[in-house]
Amino acid sequence: MNPDSAIDLEKLRATVAETLELDVEEVTDDARFVEDLGADSLLALEMQVVLEEQYGVHLTEDDLRAATTLRAAHALLTARTAAGPGE
């Protein structure tokens, strides 16, 4: 699978913006979810559920701690979807 086509960055940006109740323009590639965009633990949990359902992957707490920006979340989801279900 081509990593560039695995996860559409703009679709992910829109999903994150909707989950965090922000305008899409506010979710830049390197904006930190907590520090810059104001996500709290409840929003992080909601985002985890939404992303797991949308992309058919399982995300751990460690994954969420590591995926602090859109760019990092995109890389994580791309790797997970390339690895296959349940990875």
Secondary structure, 3 states (H helix, E strand, C coil): CCHHHHCCHHHHHHHHHHHHCCCHHHCCCCCECCCCCCCCHHHHHHHHHHHHHHHCCCCCHHHHHHCCEHHHHHHHHHHHHHHCCCC
